[in-house]
């Protein structure tokens, strides 16, 4: 078996680095106080040309006082769905040093009622968060005209 020297080993191994850069001072971060506040923050960054066209999934990353550390776009799909990977959600949350998150996705049909798939993925993500001490505070289903909050409805 060939022995590799230190330089050969370093050149054959991927380096992983966690980096989080913010352009917003801590004192200027918006605070989420309820579903309506989260909806308005998300709607400000949502591409309104696409909200009635295709389903997208985004998360709000929050600190302990519910100030927004960042917003992450996770996926874009078709008219009736988009795929979301809980591992990707929590990789982003850990990278931003978030202690809680708010899930969100839109329904191009403007029907704000959650589907069984919406309920299932929310429960799956919430359960995964308990192992990491990252709380899932809410899940919003959005349209241009309004939103449905799992928290406001007592589902989460």
N, C-alpha and C positions, 0 to 999 in steps of 0.2 A: 504494500500500500504506500502510495506516494505521500510524503509529508509536505504540507503547505506552509509557506512562510507567512508571517504576519500581514504583509502587503497583499498577498494572494487571497487570504481569508477576508480582509476588509473590502476588497474589490468585488467579491462574490456574495456579499451579504447586503440586503437592502437596509437602509437606515430609516427609522421611523422617528418623527419629531412632532410633538404637539405644539401648535402655535395658535394663538387667539389675538387678533388685533382689533381694537375698536377705534372708531373715529369720534365717538361720542363720550364726552366727559360724564363721570358718574352722576354729577349733579344735574345733568341735562337729560338723563334717561327717562323715558315715559314709564309711568306706573300703571299696572293693570289692577283695577279695583273690582271689576265685574265682567260679565260676558259682553256687555255693550261696549266697554272700553276696549276689550280685546278685539271685538269686531271692527271698531273704528280704526284701530292701529293696523290690523291686517288689511282692511279695505284700502287704506292709504298706499300700501305697497303692491296690492293685487293688480295685475294687468286686466283692466276692465274690458279690454277688447277680447279677452279669452274667457272671462268668467262664465259667459253663457255658451261657450263653444266647446270647452273640454275640461275634464276634471283634473284638478291639481291638489296637491297636499303640501302644506306648510306647517312649520311649528314656530311658536314663540318660545324663546329661551329666557328664563327668568332667574333673578337672584333671590335671596331670602326675603327681601322686602317687595317682591313682585315687580321690580324694575326690569325693563326689557334689556337683556344683554345682546340680543340679536334675533333675527328672523331667518329661518332656513327654508329654502324651497327643496322639497324632498323628491317629488315626482310629478310628472304630467302623464295623463292617460288619454282615454277617448271620451266618448259621450257618456258612457255608463260606468266608468270606473278608472281607478289608477292603483298601482301597486305601491305598497309602502313596506319597508323593511325595518322592523324594530331595532335591529342592530345598528342601522344607519342613524336612526333617531338618537339613540343613546351615545353613539360615538360623537355626534355633534354636541349633545348636552354636556358630556364630559369634557370635550375640548373647550367649550365656552365656560366651564366651571358653573353650570346652571344647577340650581337646587330644585327647580320645578320647570314644567313645560306645559304649554297649551297646544293641543293638536287642532288642526283645522283643515278642512277641504271644502270644495264647492260642489254643488249639484247643478250642472248646466240646465237641467229641467226646471230649476227654481223650486222643486219640491223639497222642502226642508226637513221632511220626516226622515229619521235615520233608518237605514236598511238593516237587516240582520247582519250583513257583512260589516257595516259601520259599528254596530254594537259589539260584535266579536273582536274586531281589531282593537277597539278602544279598551276592552277588558284585557286583551293580551298585552298591550303596551303598558297599561296600568300595573298589571301583575309583574311584568319585567322591571318596571321602575321601582317596585318595592325592594327588590334585591339590591339595587344601586342607591337607595335613599334619594331617588329623584321622583318627586310627586307629579302625577298627571292631574293638573287642576281642572281642566275642562277640555272638551272637544266641541268645536264649533262647526256646524254645517252652514255654508254661506251661499248667498246669492246677492245680486245687486240690490235687491229689495229688502233684505233682512237676513236673519240668522236663527239657528236653533242651537241652544246651549245645553249640553248634557248636564252641566253643573246646575244651571237654573232650573232644569226639569227634574233634578234629584237622581239622575241616572249614574252619575260618577261620584 
